[in-house]
Amino acid sequence: MITLDKFYVASCVFTEEYPALSRKVQAYVRERFNLPIIRCCVDKYKVTEFEERMPEDYCDEWRAIKHFEHFPSGSTMISICHNCSAIFEERHPEILRESIWELILSDESFDYPNHQGEAITVQDCWRSKENYTEQEAVREILRRMNFKIVELEENHERTKFCGYSLYQPQPPRNPKLAPKRFLHGAQGLFQEHTPEQKKSLMEEHCAQITTEKVVAYCHYCVRGLKLGGAKAFHLAELLFEGAD
């Protein structure tokens, strides 16, 4: 029987960027927790566009997932995307929110890879800067993978980073659906920059990273870190695919 008190939002953008990884995460939440899965945080949002962007060998599988569904008040949405979480927070306050990292920590049988005390820098995300519960879940997962965590000076609620996504116009839907985060809380952000300016800003940010590897738990953050020259990983990659 499908569990109805929690559901997983696969995230159109995360899945477009990491289709094979998204498939693995979806399989995990379905097989381990028996959760229903929806693609998107907004009903009827760019359904065909994202279907067409998926790899050919994944299109049919993606189309088979329900795009959106209204779940009962008091349900918990499990999210791997901070956009999805922010939109649910403001648009569906009757729905509770939990990160995929918190869900994984609740799984006593999860097989964490062992990284033998390797140092790794953790990058927090502006889109989720006040979510201390998620931030601590990320760090606990890294400890369970036997990483030595290195913190940036601007971490937790002090972070101002979300890759180069803050240096270009945002989708018009975001400030409409989540004005607290993406309108009132984003003054001076989401302004147009040239590709050269974005690269320079990312390189400047990455210059402070002293470890060989850096981990983020936001696809926008990973994009920016890679543009800046860092050896960056999404936390889901480390958990489900390794760091080779």
C-alpha positions as CSV (number, residue, x, y, z in Angstrom):
1,M,0.0,0.0,0.0
2,I,1.3,3.5,-0.9
3,T,2.1,5.7,2.1
4,L,-0.1,8.8,1.9
5,D,1.3,10.8,4.9
6,K,4.4,11.6,2.9
7,F,5.2,12.1,-0.8
8,Y,8.3,12.8,-2.8
9,V,8.7,15.7,-5.3
10,A,11.2,14.5,-7.9
11,S,11.9,18.0,-9.2
12,C,11.8,18.8,-13.0
13,V,15.0,20.8,-12.9
14,F,17.0,18.3,-10.8
15,T,15.8,15.4,-12.9
16,E,16.7,17.2,-16.2
17,E,20.2,17.8,-14.8
18,Y,20.7,14.4,-13.2
19,P,18.3,12.0,-14.9
20,A,20.1,8.8,-13.9
21,L,20.6,10.0,-10.4
22,S,17.0,11.1,-10.0
23,R,15.9,7.7,-11.2
24,K,18.0,6.1,-8.4
25,V,16.6,8.5,-5.7
26,Q,13.1,7.8,-6.9
27,A,13.6,4.1,-6.8
28,Y,15.0,4.4,-3.2
29,V,12.0,6.4,-1.8
30,R,9.6,4.1,-3.6
31,E,11.2,0.8,-2.6
32,R,12.3,1.7,0.9
33,F,9.5,4.0,2.0
34,N,6.7,3.2,-0.5
35,L,6.1,6.9,-1.1
36,P,4.0,8.3,-4.0
37,I,6.1,10.5,-6.4
38,I,5.1,13.6,-8.3
39,R,7.3,15.4,-10.8
40,C,6.7,19.1,-10.0
41,C,5.8,21.5,-7.2
42,V,3.4,23.5,-9.5
43,D,0.4,22.0,-11.3
44,K,0.6,22.1,-15.1
45,Y,4.0,23.9,-15.1
46,K,5.9,23.4,-18.4
47,V,4.8,19.7,-18.5
48,T,5.6,19.1,-22.2
49,E,8.8,21.2,-22.1
50,F,10.4,19.1,-19.4
51,E,9.3,15.9,-21.0
52,E,11.0,16.9,-24.2
53,R,14.2,17.8,-22.3
54,M,14.6,14.4,-20.8
55,P,17.0,11.8,-22.4
56,E,15.3,9.6,-24.9
57,D,15.8,6.5,-22.8
58,Y,14.1,8.2,-19.8
59,C,11.2,10.0,-21.5
60,D,8.6,7.3,-21.2
61,E,9.5,6.6,-17.5
62,W,9.2,10.4,-16.7
63,R,5.9,10.7,-18.5
64,A,4.5,7.8,-16.4
65,I,5.1,9.8,-13.2
66,K,2.1,11.9,-12.2
67,H,3.0,15.5,-12.8
68,F,1.3,17.0,-9.7
69,E,-1.3,15.9,-7.1
70,H,-3.0,17.6,-4.2
71,F,-2.3,15.7,-1.0
72,P,-4.2,16.0,2.2
73,S,-3.6,18.7,4.8
74,G,-0.9,17.5,7.2
75,S,0.9,15.4,4.6
76,T,4.7,15.9,4.3
77,M,6.4,16.7,1.1
78,I,9.9,15.2,0.8
79,S,12.0,17.5,-1.3
80,I,15.4,17.4,-3.1
81,C,14.9,20.9,-4.5
82,H,14.9,24.1,-2.6
83,N,12.7,25.8,-5.1
84,C,10.1,23.1,-4.6
85,S,10.3,23.4,-0.9
86,A,10.1,27.2,-0.9
87,I,7.0,27.1,-3.2
88,F,5.3,24.6,-1.1
89,E,6.1,26.6,2.1
90,E,4.3,29.6,0.8
91,R,1.7,28.2,-1.6
92,H,0.7,25.1,0.5
93,P,1.2,26.0,4.2
94,E,-1.0,23.1,5.1
95,I,1.6,20.7,3.9
96,L,4.7,19.9,6.1
97,R,8.2,19.8,4.5
98,E,11.1,17.5,5.0
99,S,14.3,17.2,3.0
100,I,15.4,14.0,1.4
101,W,18.4,14.1,3.7
102,E,16.2,13.9,6.8
103,L,14.3,11.0,5.3
104,I,17.6,9.1,4.6
105,L,18.7,9.7,8.2
106,S,15.6,8.0,9.4
107,D,16.6,4.8,7.4
108,E,18.6,2.7,9.9
109,S,19.5,0.3,7.1
110,F,21.0,2.8,4.7
111,D,24.5,1.8,3.5
112,Y,26.7,4.8,3.7
113,P,29.9,4.8,1.7
114,N,33.1,5.2,3.7
115,H,35.4,8.1,2.7
116,Q,38.1,7.3,5.2
117,G,38.2,10.7,6.9
118,E,38.7,12.7,3.6
119,A,38.2,16.4,4.0
120,I,35.3,18.0,2.1
121,T,33.9,21.5,2.1
122,V,30.2,21.9,2.5
123,Q,28.3,24.6,0.6
124,D,25.1,25.8,2.0
125,C,22.4,27.4,-0.2
126,W,20.8,30.8,-0.1
127,R,17.4,29.3,-1.1
128,S,17.4,27.3,2.1
129,K,19.6,29.4,4.3
130,E,17.2,29.4,7.4
131,N,16.6,25.6,7.2
132,Y,18.9,24.6,10.1
133,T,17.3,21.1,10.3
134,E,18.2,20.4,6.7
135,Q,21.7,21.8,7.1
136,E,22.4,19.6,10.1
137,A,21.0,16.6,8.3
138,V,23.5,17.2,5.5
139,R,26.4,17.4,7.9
140,E,25.3,14.3,9.8
141,I,25.1,12.4,6.5
142,L,28.7,13.6,5.7
143,R,29.8,12.4,9.1
144,R,28.2,9.0,8.5
145,M,30.1,8.8,5.2
146,N,33.3,9.4,7.3
147,F,34.1,12.8,5.8
148,K,35.9,15.5,7.7
149,I,33.7,18.5,7.2
150,V,35.3,21.9,6.4
151,E,33.1,24.9,6.8
152,L,33.0,28.1,4.8
153,E,32.9,31.4,6.7
154,E,29.5,32.2,5.2
155,N,27.6,29.1,6.1
156,H,24.2,28.3,7.5
157,E,22.0,31.4,7.6
158,R,25.0,33.6,6.5
159,T,25.3,32.0,3.1
160,K,24.7,34.2,0.0
161,F,25.5,31.5,-2.5
162,C,23.3,29.7,-5.0
163,G,25.7,29.4,-7.9
164,Y,25.2,31.8,-10.7
165,S,21.5,31.5,-10.5
166,L,21.4,34.7,-8.5
167,Y,23.2,36.5,-11.3
168,Q,20.5,36.1,-13.9
169,P,16.7,36.7,-14.1
170,Q,14.7,34.1,-12.3
171,P,11.6,32.3,-13.8
172,P,8.6,34.7,-13.5
173,R,6.6,32.1,-11.6
174,N,8.9,32.1,-8.5
175,P,8.2,35.6,-7.1
176,K,4.5,35.1,-7.8
177,L,4.4,31.7,-6.0
178,A,6.9,32.4,-3.2
179,P,7.1,36.2,-2.8
180,K,8.6,35.9,0.7
181,R,11.7,34.1,-0.6
182,F,12.0,35.2,-4.2
183,L,10.6,38.8,-4.1
184,H,10.8,40.4,-0.7
185,G,13.8,38.3,0.3
186,A,15.7,38.7,-3.0
187,Q,16.3,42.5,-3.2
188,G,19.3,43.1,-5.5
189,L,19.4,39.5,-6.7
190,F,18.5,37.9,-10.0
191,Q,20.0,40.7,-12.1
192,E,21.4,40.0,-15.5
193,H,25.2,39.4,-15.7
194,T,27.3,38.4,-18.7
195,P,28.7,34.9,-18.9
196,E,32.2,36.4,-18.2
197,Q,30.9,38.1,-15.1
198,K,29.2,34.9,-13.9
199,K,32.4,32.9,-14.3
200,S,34.5,35.6,-12.6
201,L,32.1,35.6,-9.6
202,M,32.1,31.9,-9.3
203,E,35.9,31.7,-9.5
204,E,36.1,34.4,-6.8
205,H,33.8,32.3,-4.6
206,C,35.7,29.0,-5.2
207,A,39.0,30.6,-4.4
208,Q,38.2,30.3,-0.7
209,I,37.7,26.5,-0.9
210,T,40.8,24.7,0.4
211,T,39.8,21.1,0.0
212,E,40.0,19.0,-3.2
213,K,36.2,18.3,-3.1
214,V,33.2,20.4,-2.2
215,V,29.7,19.1,-1.7
216,A,26.4,21.0,-2.2
217,Y,22.8,19.9,-1.9
218,C,21.4,22.2,-4.5
219,H,21.7,21.7,-8.3
220,Y,22.1,25.4,-8.8
221,C,25.0,25.5,-6.3
222,V,26.8,22.6,-8.0
223,R,26.5,24.3,-11.4
224,G,28.1,27.5,-10.0
225,L,30.9,25.6,-8.1
226,K,31.8,23.7,-11.3
227,L,31.8,26.9,-13.3
228,G,34.2,28.4,-10.7
229,G,36.6,25.5,-11.2
230,A,35.8,23.4,-8.1
231,K,35.5,19.7,-8.0
232,A,31.9,19.8,-6.9
233,F,29.4,17.0,-6.1
234,H,25.7,17.0,-5.4
235,L,25.2,15.2,-2.0
236,A,22.9,12.7,-3.8
237,E,25.8,11.8,-6.1
238,L,28.0,10.9,-3.1
239,L,25.2,8.8,-1.6
240,F,23.9,7.0,-4.7
241,E,26.8,7.1,-7.2
242,G,30.1,7.7,-5.4
243,A,32.7,10.4,-5.8
244,D,35.1,9.1,-8.4
